Amino acid sequence: MLVGAIGLWLGLLGIFGTIRRVHLDWLLPLSGVDLEMGPLGGFFMAVTGAVAVPVGIYAIGYARREHLTGLPLAVLPLFVAAMLLVPAAGSVPTFLLGWELMALASLLLVATDHKRSDVRSAALVYGVMTQLGFVAILVGLMALSTAAGTDRFVDMAGVSGPVRTVVFLLTLAGFGSKAGLLPLHAWLPRAHPEAPSPVSALMSAAMVNLGIYGILRIDVQVLGPGPRWWALTLLAVGVVSALYGVLQATVAADIKRLLAYSTTENMGLIAVAIGAAALFADSGSTGPATVAMAAAVLHTAAHAAFKSLGFLGAGAVLAATGLRDLDLMGGLARRMPATTILFGLAALGASGLPLGAGFVSEWLLVQSLIHADAGASVVVALTTPLAVGAVALTTGLGVAAMAKAFGIGFLARPRSTPAELAREASPTMIGGMCIAAAACVVVALSPAALAPALRRLVAELPVSNAAVLDDFGAVIRLPGMSGSIAPGLLAAALLAAVMAAVVLSALRSWRRPKPVALPLWACGSEESTARMQYTATSFAEPLQRVFDNVLQPDSDVEITHLEESRYMVQSITYRARIADAIEHRLYTPVIAAIAAMARWVRLAHNGSVHLYLAYGALGVLVVLLVAL
């Protein structure tokens, strides 16, 4: 909590203060540690610190319930400090140091419960993916430093030629992997469910944002503005990530896996906004470019707020019931009322509906796509309608996913004994969630509070500094476009409508005679049971049928007949498993090919010292021939 508060304070200084450089020669051999922070780095540092504060408070009560002691609690502040170092880095070596410390600390935290095979498998996948991403970033930044002749980010300018394209592709792959963008997202739905819930909140609400920071810092700020196909690549990756992530979220029955895929969805929307801003700037649509970049930045803050609250709420349920399966939950609203309300705020924000934390940013994104000058470019004219449709479909499916998570998980009747015996979270856990909920309310109803930071950050990026966000107050008006929104007035109107409905209902009930109690008529049933209600699987089954070709579910129906007659059925068992189709189609063949290559390499290592000496001599001979 203290580290997060310091990070929030330093981040605000970076946004609104002067850029200052701190160089520590003694801390890192050869290059030293170089810290230099502007509005962009300050914003991401402030968001990271703001997430860490409620998570730190929440972790106190969570650790007592889950008996977390020792290494995880010691590594948690180190993880936060490493994340804060990344946006504060002013040079390539310092950036790579912070990035690797962040990766190693998060890997240790993911493997907290390493005695379970699922946790070990998730940690292995996460470790491999994060190191592959680090290699891509390392090679890309080394090539960039060599071409620029310096390792300081502020001095890297004028890089051109093929190396610029190579750096863009490598860094997009590396940073996109950390952000959970397709097809490098496979670690995210594995690691998030298996990590302790405070760690999941930090990873999903803070760590993945640093992947977006890397794209903005290197690909947009240092290398940009780039050619048009860079913007189209970001748009395509974002659209595919958003749609695929939300589809997987709608059919997921594990509440933490659902939230993890929702992270892929929202990171995809942010990538769409960044790509749209670059595309509009390239075509001369300065107003829509600024609005699209503001949407990306605001949605980053909104996602940090509602996703941290969502994972903390899921952790409270897990601590109280030991359950992550939505099919076994239900009835938690009566037993955990505070957690239910707080998780409902998170679900509202993730759904993108009005009065939710994610609504204003998604509205800004749609407005930028609609008002783009289609006559300026054929590419813009063809791309923006498709992007609008993709964002609309993503939002609609997101509503279904969050309605399932909240309605099936917390309402209706309990569907298992642990759900019936659930008890409310501890005061510190509720306190941490309340802070995250307050952030959700601020972003949803008063995004003007973030306007000064948005102006400074948007003005710093080359694709969005041509227009100014002058009128971003209680009523948000878009620069150079027709359109406005007032979230506070929407909330006031809704509150007035609800109060009027309550008053009218009370007056009507007061005038009406008291009803006579009659027995329930429900097709012969005296009382409804949990077996009569939707489960998460049955709720998602219609959508699963619609997107069957994309999701590729593995379903099986097993019918058991009575021994006396094969025409009479004793029981019917339905099994459905929806794996990650991209992981199955893409990762499985690659892993099989690597395993086959490893078997061939293993044949060349038979333990003979003479053979190894021969390998060494052959290697020296090849080096000499190349040198000559």
SULWO-V175269 format. One record per residue. N is the residue number from 0. RES is the residue in one letter. SS is DSSP state (~ for helix, > for strand, _ for the rest). NEAR is the number of other ideal C-beta (glycine too) atoms within 8 Angstrom. Layout:
n=N res=RES ss=SS near=NEAR
n=N res=RES ss=SS near=NEAR
This chain:
n=0 res=M ss=_ near=9
n=1 res=L ss=~ near=7
n=2 res=V ss=~ near=13
n=3 res=G ss=~ near=16
n=4 res=A ss=~ near=11
n=5 res=I ss=~ near=10
n=6 res=G ss=~ near=15
n=7 res=L ss=~ near=13
n=8 res=W ss=~ near=9
n=9 res=L ss=~ near=14
n=10 res=G ss=~ near=18
n=11 res=L ss=~ near=10
n=12 res=L ss=~ near=9
n=13 res=G ss=~ near=17
n=14 res=I ss=~ near=14
n=15 res=F ss=~ near=9
n=16 res=G ss=_ near=8
n=17 res=T ss=_ near=3
n=18 res=I ss=_ near=8
n=19 res=R ss=_ near=7
n=20 res=R ss=> near=8
n=21 res=V ss=> near=7
n=22 res=H ss=> near=8
n=23 res=L ss=> near=10
n=24 res=D ss=_ near=5
n=25 res=W ss=_ near=4
n=26 res=L ss=_ near=6
n=27 res=L ss=_ near=10
n=28 res=P ss=_ near=3
n=29 res=L ss=_ near=5
n=30 res=S ss=_ near=10
n=31 res=G ss=_ near=11
n=32 res=V ss=> near=11
n=33 res=D ss=> near=15
n=34 res=L ss=> near=12
n=35 res=E ss=> near=15
n=36 res=M ss=_ near=13
n=37 res=G ss=_ near=9
n=38 res=P ss=~ near=12
n=39 res=L ss=~ near=14
n=40 res=G ss=~ near=15
n=41 res=G ss=~ near=18
n=42 res=F ss=~ near=15
n=43 res=F ss=~ near=15
n=44 res=M ss=~ near=17
n=45 res=A ss=~ near=15
n=46 res=V ss=~ near=14
n=47 res=T ss=~ near=18
n=48 res=G ss=~ near=19
n=49 res=A ss=~ near=11
n=50 res=V ss=~ near=16
n=51 res=A ss=~ near=17
n=52 res=V ss=~ near=13
n=53 res=P ss=~ near=16
n=54 res=V ss=~ near=16
n=55 res=G ss=~ near=15
n=56 res=I ss=~ near=12
n=57 res=Y ss=~ near=17
n=58 res=A ss=~ near=13
n=59 res=I ss=~ near=9
n=60 res=G ss=~ near=13
n=61 res=Y ss=~ near=16
n=62 res=A ss=~ near=12
n=63 res=R ss=~ near=8
n=64 res=R ss=~ near=9
n=65 res=E ss=~ near=8
n=66 res=H ss=_ near=6
n=67 res=L ss=_ near=10
n=68 res=T ss=_ near=6
n=69 res=G ss=_ near=5
n=70 res=L ss=~ near=7
n=71 res=P ss=~ near=14
n=72 res=L ss=~ near=10
n=73 res=A ss=~ near=8
n=74 res=V ss=~ near=11
n=75 res=L ss=~ near=14
n=76 res=P ss=~ near=9
n=77 res=L ss=~ near=10
n=78 res=F ss=~ near=14
n=79 res=V ss=~ near=17
n=80 res=A ss=~ near=9
n=81 res=A ss=~ near=12
n=82 res=M ss=~ near=15
n=83 res=L ss=~ near=15
n=84 res=L ss=~ near=13
n=85 res=V ss=~ near=14
n=86 res=P ss=~ near=17
n=87 res=A ss=~ near=14
n=88 res=A ss=> near=15
n=89 res=G ss=_ near=12
n=90 res=S ss=> near=12
n=91 res=V ss=~ near=11
n=92 res=P ss=~ near=13
n=93 res=T ss=~ near=15
n=94 res=F ss=~ near=12
n=95 res=L ss=~ near=12
n=96 res=L ss=~ near=12
n=97 res=G ss=~ near=14
n=98 res=W ss=~ near=12
n=99 res=E ss=~ near=9
n=100 res=L ss=~ near=11
n=101 res=M ss=~ near=15
n=102 res=A ss=~ near=11
n=103 res=L ss=~ near=8
n=104 res=A ss=~ near=12
n=105 res=S ss=~ near=14
n=106 res=L ss=~ near=12
n=107 res=L ss=~ near=11
n=108 res=L ss=~ near=14
n=109 res=V ss=~ near=15
n=110 res=A ss=_ near=10
n=111 res=T ss=_ near=13
n=112 res=D ss=_ near=8
n=113 res=H ss=_ near=8
n=114 res=K ss=_ near=4
n=115 res=R ss=_ near=8
n=116 res=S ss=~ near=5
n=117 res=D ss=~ near=7
n=118 res=V ss=~ near=14
n=119 res=R ss=~ near=10
n=120 res=S ss=~ near=9
n=121 res=A ss=~ near=15
n=122 res=A ss=~ near=14
n=123 res=L ss=~ near=8
n=124 res=V ss=~ near=12
n=125 res=Y ss=~ near=14
n=126 res=G ss=~ near=9
n=127 res=V ss=~ near=8
n=128 res=M ss=~ near=12
n=129 res=T ss=~ near=14
n=130 res=Q ss=~ near=9
n=131 res=L ss=~ near=9
n=132 res=G ss=~ near=14
n=133 res=F ss=~ near=13
n=134 res=V ss=~ near=9
n=135 res=A ss=~ near=13
n=136 res=I ss=~ near=15
n=137 res=L ss=~ near=9
n=138 res=V ss=~ near=9
n=139 res=G ss=~ near=15
n=140 res=L ss=~ near=14
n=141 res=M ss=~ near=9
n=142 res=A ss=~ near=12
n=143 res=L ss=~ near=16
n=144 res=S ss=~ near=12
n=145 res=T ss=~ near=8
n=146 res=A ss=~ near=11
n=147 res=A ss=~ near=11
n=148 res=G ss=_ near=5
n=149 res=T ss=_ near=7
n=150 res=D ss=_ near=7
n=151 res=R ss=> near=10
n=152 res=F ss=~ near=12
n=153 res=V ss=~ near=6
n=154 res=D ss=~ near=7
n=155 res=M ss=_ near=11
n=156 res=A ss=_ near=6
n=157 res=G ss=_ near=4
n=158 res=V ss=_ near=13
n=159 res=S ss=_ near=5
n=160 res=G ss=_ near=6
n=161 res=P ss=~ near=5
n=162 res=V ss=~ near=12
n=163 res=R ss=~ near=12
n=164 res=T ss=~ near=7
n=165 res=V ss=~ near=10
n=166 res=V ss=~ near=16
n=167 res=F ss=~ near=12
n=168 res=L ss=~ near=9
n=169 res=L ss=~ near=13
n=170 res=T ss=~ near=16
n=171 res=L ss=~ near=13
n=172 res=A ss=~ near=11
n=173 res=G ss=~ near=15
n=174 res=F ss=~ near=17
n=175 res=G ss=~ near=13
n=176 res=S ss=~ near=17
n=177 res=K ss=~ near=13
n=178 res=A ss=~ near=14
n=179 res=G ss=_ near=15
n=180 res=L ss=_ near=15
n=181 res=L ss=_ near=12
n=182 res=P ss=_ near=6
n=183 res=L ss=_ near=11
n=184 res=H ss=_ near=14
n=185 res=A ss=_ near=13
n=186 res=W ss=_ near=12
n=187 res=L ss=~ near=14
n=188 res=P ss=~ near=14
n=189 res=R ss=~ near=12
n=190 res=A ss=~ near=15
n=191 res=H ss=~ near=16
n=192 res=P ss=~ near=13
n=193 res=E ss=~ near=12
n=194 res=A ss=_ near=13
n=195 res=P ss=_ near=13
n=196 res=S ss=~ near=15
n=197 res=P ss=~ near=13
n=198 res=V ss=~ near=15
n=199 res=S ss=~ near=17
n=200 res=A ss=~ near=16
n=201 res=L ss=~ near=17
n=202 res=M ss=~ near=14
n=203 res=S ss=~ near=16
n=204 res=A ss=~ near=14
n=205 res=A ss=~ near=16
n=206 res=M ss=~ near=12
n=207 res=V ss=~ near=15
n=208 res=N ss=~ near=15
n=209 res=L ss=~ near=16
n=210 res=G ss=~ near=16
n=211 res=I ss=~ near=16
n=212 res=Y ss=~ near=14
n=213 res=G ss=~ near=14
n=214 res=I ss=~ near=17
n=215 res=L ss=~ near=12
n=216 res=R ss=~ near=13
n=217 res=I ss=~ near=15
n=218 res=D ss=~ near=15
n=219 res=V ss=~ near=15
n=220 res=Q ss=~ near=11
n=221 res=V ss=~ near=12
n=222 res=L ss=_ near=12
n=223 res=G ss=_ near=12
n=224 res=P ss=_ near=8
n=225 res=G ss=_ near=10
n=226 res=P ss=_ near=5
n=227 res=R ss=~ near=8
n=228 res=W ss=~ near=6
n=229 res=W ss=~ near=12
n=230 res=A ss=~ near=14
n=231 res=L ss=~ near=12
n=232 res=T ss=~ near=10
n=233 res=L ss=~ near=15
n=234 res=L ss=~ near=15
n=235 res=A ss=~ near=9
n=236 res=V ss=~ near=15
n=237 res=G ss=~ near=17
n=238 res=V ss=~ near=13
n=239 res=V ss=~ near=10
n=240 res=S ss=~ near=17
n=241 res=A ss=~ near=18
n=242 res=L ss=~ near=14
n=243 res=Y ss=~ near=13
n=244 res=G ss=~ near=19
n=245 res=V ss=~ near=15
n=246 res=L ss=~ near=13
n=247 res=Q ss=~ near=14
n=248 res=A ss=~ near=15
n=249 res=T ss=~ near=12
n=250 res=V ss=~ near=12
n=251 res=A ss=_ near=13
n=252 res=A ss=_ near=12
n=253 res=D ss=> near=10
n=254 res=I ss=~ near=13
n=255 res=K ss=~ near=14
n=256 res=R ss=~ near=13
n=257 res=L ss=~ near=15
n=258 res=L ss=~ near=17
n=259 res=A ss=~ near=15
n=260 res=Y ss=~ near=15
n=261 res=S ss=~ near=17
n=262 res=T ss=~ near=16
n=263 res=T ss=~ near=19
n=264 res=E ss=~ near=16
n=265 res=N ss=~ near=15
n=266 res=M ss=~ near=17
n=267 res=G ss=~ near=20
n=268 res=L ss=~ near=15
n=269 res=I ss=~ near=15
n=270 res=A ss=~ near=19
n=271 res=V ss=~ near=17
n=272 res=A ss=~ near=16
n=273 res=I ss=~ near=17
n=274 res=G ss=~ near=16
n=275 res=A ss=~ near=19
n=276 res=A ss=~ near=18
n=277 res=A ss=~ near=17
n=278 res=L ss=~ near=15
n=279 res=F ss=~ near=16
n=280 res=A ss=~ near=15
n=281 res=D ss=~ near=11
n=282 res=S ss=~ near=12
n=283 res=G ss=_ near=7
n=284 res=S ss=_ near=12
n=285 res=T ss=~ near=11
n=286 res=G ss=~ near=12
n=287 res=P ss=~ near=16
n=288 res=A ss=~ near=18
n=289 res=T ss=~ near=17
n=290 res=V ss=~ near=15
n=291 res=A ss=~ near=18
n=292 res=M ss=~ near=15
n=293 res=A ss=~ near=14
n=294 res=A ss=~ near=14
n=295 res=A ss=~ near=15
n=296 res=V ss=~ near=12
n=297 res=L ss=~ near=15
n=298 res=H ss=~ near=16
n=299 res=T ss=~ near=13
n=300 res=A ss=~ near=11
n=301 res=A ss=~ near=16
n=302 res=H ss=~ near=15
n=303 res=A ss=~ near=14
n=304 res=A ss=~ near=15
n=305 res=F ss=~ near=16
n=306 res=K ss=~ near=17
n=307 res=S ss=~ near=17
n=308 res=L ss=~ near=18
n=309 res=G ss=~ near=14
n=310 res=F ss=~ near=16
n=311 res=L ss=~ near=19
n=312 res=G ss=~ near=13
n=313 res=A ss=~ near=15
n=314 res=G ss=~ near=16
n=315 res=A ss=~ near=14
n=316 res=V ss=~ near=17
n=317 res=L ss=~ near=12
n=318 res=A ss=~ near=12
n=319 res=A ss=~ near=12
n=320 res=T ss=~ near=13
n=321 res=G ss=_ near=4
n=322 res=L ss=_ near=11
n=323 res=R ss=_ near=9
n=324 res=D ss=> near=10
n=325 res=L ss=~ near=14
n=326 res=D ss=~ near=10
n=327 res=L ss=~ near=10
n=328 res=M ss=_ near=18
n=329 res=G ss=_ near=16
n=330 res=G ss=_ near=15
n=331 res=L ss=~ near=16
n=332 res=A ss=~ near=9
n=333 res=R ss=~ near=5
n=334 res=R ss=~ near=12
n=335 res=M ss=_ near=15
n=336 res=P ss=~ near=9
n=337 res=A ss=~ near=10
n=338 res=T ss=~ near=16
n=339 res=T ss=~ near=11
n=340 res=I ss=~ near=8
n=341 res=L ss=~ near=16
n=342 res=F ss=~ near=17
n=343 res=G ss=~ near=10
n=344 res=L ss=~ near=14
n=345 res=A ss=~ near=16
n=346 res=A ss=~ near=13
n=347 res=L ss=~ near=13
n=348 res=G ss=~ near=17
n=349 res=A ss=~ near=16
n=350 res=S ss=~ near=14
n=351 res=G ss=_ near=10
n=352 res=L ss=_ near=8
n=353 res=P ss=_ near=6
n=354 res=L ss=_ near=11
n=355 res=G ss=_ near=14
n=356 res=A ss=_ near=14
n=357 res=G ss=_ near=15
n=358 res=F ss=~ near=14
n=359 res=V ss=~ near=14
n=360 res=S ss=~ near=13
n=361 res=E ss=~ near=14
n=362 res=W ss=~ near=9
n=363 res=L ss=~ near=15
n=364 res=L ss=~ near=17
n=365 res=V ss=~ near=11
n=366 res=Q ss=~ near=12
n=367 res=S ss=~ near=17
n=368 res=L ss=~ near=14
n=369 res=I ss=~ near=8
n=370 res=H ss=_ near=12
n=371 res=A ss=_ near=13
n=372 res=D ss=_ near=10
n=373 res=A ss=~ near=8
n=374 res=G ss=~ near=4
n=375 res=A ss=~ near=8
n=376 res=S ss=_ near=9
n=377 res=V ss=~ near=5
n=378 res=V ss=~ near=10
n=379 res=V ss=~ near=15
n=380 res=A ss=~ near=9
n=381 res=L ss=~ near=8
n=382 res=T ss=~ near=11
n=383 res=T ss=~ near=13
n=384 res=P ss=~ near=7
n=385 res=L ss=~ near=9
n=386 res=A ss=~ near=13
n=387 res=V ss=~ near=11
n=388 res=G ss=~ near=8
n=389 res=A ss=~ near=12
n=390 res=V ss=~ near=15
n=391 res=A ss=~ near=9
n=392 res=L ss=~ near=9
n=393 res=T ss=~ near=14
n=394 res=T ss=~ near=11
n=395 res=G ss=~ near=8
n=396 res=L ss=~ near=14
n=397 res=G ss=~ near=15
n=398 res=V ss=~ near=11
n=399 res=A ss=~ near=11
n=400 res=A ss=~ near=16
n=401 res=M ss=~ near=13
n=402 res=A ss=~ near=10
n=403 res=K ss=~ near=14
n=404 res=A ss=~ near=14
n=405 res=F ss=~ near=12
n=406 res=G ss=~ near=10
n=407 res=I ss=~ near=15
n=408 res=G ss=~ near=14
n=409 res=F ss=~ near=13
n=410 res=L ss=_ near=9
n=411 res=A ss=_ near=9
n=412 res=R ss=_ near=9
n=413 res=P ss=_ near=11
n=414 res=R ss=_ near=12
n=415 res=S ss=_ near=11
n=416 res=T ss=~ near=5
n=417 res=P ss=~ near=10
n=418 res=A ss=~ near=16
n=419 res=E ss=~ near=9
n=420 res=L ss=_ near=7
n=421 res=A ss=_ near=12
n=422 res=R ss=_ near=6
n=423 res=E ss=_ near=9
n=424 res=A ss=_ near=12
n=425 res=S ss=_ near=9
n=426 res=P ss=~ near=6
n=427 res=T ss=~ near=10
n=428 res=M ss=~ near=16
n=429 res=I ss=~ near=13
n=430 res=G ss=~ near=11
n=431 res=G ss=~ near=16
n=432 res=M ss=~ near=18
n=433 res=C ss=~ near=10
n=434 res=I ss=~ near=11
n=435 res=A ss=~ near=16
n=436 res=A ss=~ near=12
n=437 res=A ss=~ near=8
n=438 res=A ss=~ near=14
n=439 res=C ss=~ near=17
n=440 res=V ss=~ near=10
n=441 res=V ss=~ near=10
n=442 res=V ss=~ near=15
n=443 res=A ss=~ near=15
n=444 res=L ss=~ near=8
n=445 res=S ss=_ near=9
n=446 res=P ss=~ near=14
n=447 res=A ss=~ near=9
n=448 res=A ss=~ near=6
n=449 res=L ss=~ near=10
n=450 res=A ss=~ near=11
n=451 res=P ss=~ near=8
n=452 res=A ss=~ near=12
n=453 res=L ss=~ near=13
n=454 res=R ss=~ near=11
n=455 res=R ss=~ near=11
n=456 res=L ss=~ near=13
n=457 res=V ss=~ near=14
n=458 res=A ss=~ near=10
n=459 res=E ss=~ near=10
n=460 res=L ss=_ near=15
n=461 res=P ss=_ near=9
n=462 res=V ss=_ near=13
n=463 res=S ss=_ near=15
n=464 res=N ss=_ near=9
n=465 res=A ss=_ near=7
n=466 res=A ss=_ near=10
n=467 res=V ss=_ near=7
n=468 res=L ss=_ near=12
n=469 res=D ss=_ near=5
n=470 res=D ss=_ near=8
n=471 res=F ss=> near=12
n=472 res=G ss=_ near=7
n=473 res=A ss=_ near=7
n=474 res=V ss=_ near=9
n=475 res=I ss=> near=14
n=476 res=R ss=> near=8
n=477 res=L ss=_ near=13
n=478 res=P ss=_ near=12
n=479 res=G ss=_ near=7
n=480 res=M ss=_ near=10
n=481 res=S ss=_ near=4
n=482 res=G ss=_ near=8
n=483 res=S ss=> near=7
n=484 res=I ss=> near=9
n=485 res=A ss=_ near=9
n=486 res=P ss=~ near=15
n=487 res=G ss=~ near=9
n=488 res=L ss=~ near=9
n=489 res=L ss=~ near=11
n=490 res=A ss=~ near=11
n=491 res=A ss=~ near=8
n=492 res=A ss=~ near=8
n=493 res=L ss=~ near=9
n=494 res=L ss=~ near=8
n=495 res=A ss=~ near=8
n=496 res=A ss=~ near=8
n=497 res=V ss=~ near=8
n=498 res=M ss=~ near=8
n=499 res=A ss=~ near=8
n=500 res=A ss=~ near=8
n=501 res=V ss=~ near=8
n=502 res=V ss=~ near=8
n=503 res=L ss=~ near=8
n=504 res=S ss=~ near=8
n=505 res=A ss=~ near=8
n=506 res=L ss=~ near=8
n=507 res=R ss=~ near=8
n=508 res=S ss=~ near=7
n=509 res=W ss=~ near=6
n=510 res=R ss=~ near=5
n=511 res=R ss=_ near=6
n=512 res=P ss=_ near=3
n=513 res=K ss=_ near=4
n=514 res=P ss=_ near=4
n=515 res=V ss=_ near=4
n=516 res=A ss=_ near=3
n=517 res=L ss=_ near=4
n=518 res=P ss=_ near=4
n=519 res=L ss=_ near=7
n=520 res=W ss=_ near=4
n=521 res=A ss=_ near=8
n=522 res=C ss=_ near=4
n=523 res=G ss=_ near=3
n=524 res=S ss=_ near=8
n=525 res=E ss=_ near=5
n=526 res=E ss=_ near=6
n=527 res=S ss=_ near=7
n=528 res=T ss=_ near=7
n=529 res=A ss=~ near=10
n=530 res=R ss=~ near=4
n=531 res=M ss=~ near=6
n=532 res=Q ss=_ near=11
n=533 res=Y ss=_ near=7
n=534 res=T ss=_ near=11
n=535 res=A ss=~ near=14
n=536 res=T ss=~ near=9
n=537 res=S ss=~ near=7
n=538 res=F ss=~ near=10
n=539 res=A ss=~ near=13
n=540 res=E ss=~ near=8
n=541 res=P ss=~ near=6
n=542 res=L ss=~ near=12
n=543 res=Q ss=~ near=13
n=544 res=R ss=~ near=7
n=545 res=V ss=~ near=6
n=546 res=F ss=_ near=9
n=547 res=D ss=~ near=9
n=548 res=N ss=~ near=5
n=549 res=V ss=~ near=8
n=550 res=L ss=~ near=12
n=551 res=Q ss=_ near=10
n=552 res=P ss=_ near=10
n=553 res=D ss=> near=8
n=554 res=S ss=> near=8
n=555 res=D ss=> near=7
n=556 res=V ss=> near=8
n=557 res=E ss=> near=8
n=558 res=I ss=> near=8
n=559 res=T ss=> near=8
n=560 res=H ss=> near=10
n=561 res=L ss=_ near=8
n=562 res=E ss=_ near=3
n=563 res=E ss=_ near=4
n=564 res=S ss=_ near=6
n=565 res=R ss=_ near=5
n=566 res=Y ss=_ near=4
n=567 res=M ss=_ near=8
n=568 res=V ss=> near=8
n=569 res=Q ss=> near=6
n=570 res=S ss=> near=6
n=571 res=I ss=> near=8
n=572 res=T ss=> near=8
n=573 res=Y ss=> near=8
n=574 res=R ss=> near=8
n=575 res=A ss=> near=10
n=576 res=R ss=> near=7
n=577 res=I ss=_ near=11
n=578 res=A ss=_ near=8
n=579 res=D ss=_ near=8
n=580 res=A ss=~ near=9
n=581 res=I ss=~ near=12
n=582 res=E ss=~ near=10
n=583 res=H ss=~ near=10
n=584 res=R ss=~ near=8
n=585 res=L ss=~ near=9
n=586 res=Y ss=~ near=10
n=587 res=T ss=~ near=9
n=588 res=P ss=~ near=8
n=589 res=V ss=~ near=8
n=590 res=I ss=~ near=8
n=591 res=A ss=~ near=8
n=592 res=A ss=~ near=8
n=593 res=I ss=~ near=8
n=594 res=A ss=~ near=8
n=595 res=A ss=~ near=8
n=596 res=M ss=~ near=8
n=597 res=A ss=~ near=8
n=598 res=R ss=~ near=8
n=599 res=W ss=~ near=8
n=600 res=V ss=~ near=8
n=601 res=R ss=~ near=7
n=602 res=L ss=~ near=7
n=603 res=A ss=_ near=7
n=604 res=H ss=_ near=6
n=605 res=N ss=_ near=6
n=606 res=G ss=_ near=4
n=607 res=S ss=_ near=6
n=608 res=V ss=~ near=6
n=609 res=H ss=~ near=6
n=610 res=L ss=~ near=9
n=611 res=Y ss=~ near=8
n=612 res=L ss=~ near=8
n=613 res=A ss=~ near=8
n=614 res=Y ss=~ near=8
n=615 res=G ss=~ near=8
n=616 res=A ss=~ near=8
n=617 res=L ss=~ near=8
n=618 res=G ss=~ near=8
n=619 res=V ss=~ near=8
n=620 res=L ss=~ near=8
n=621 res=V ss=~ near=8
n=622 res=V ss=~ near=8
n=623 res=L ss=~ near=8
n=624 res=L ss=~ near=7
n=625 res=V ss=~ near=6
n=626 res=A ss=~ near=5
n=627 res=L ss=_ near=4
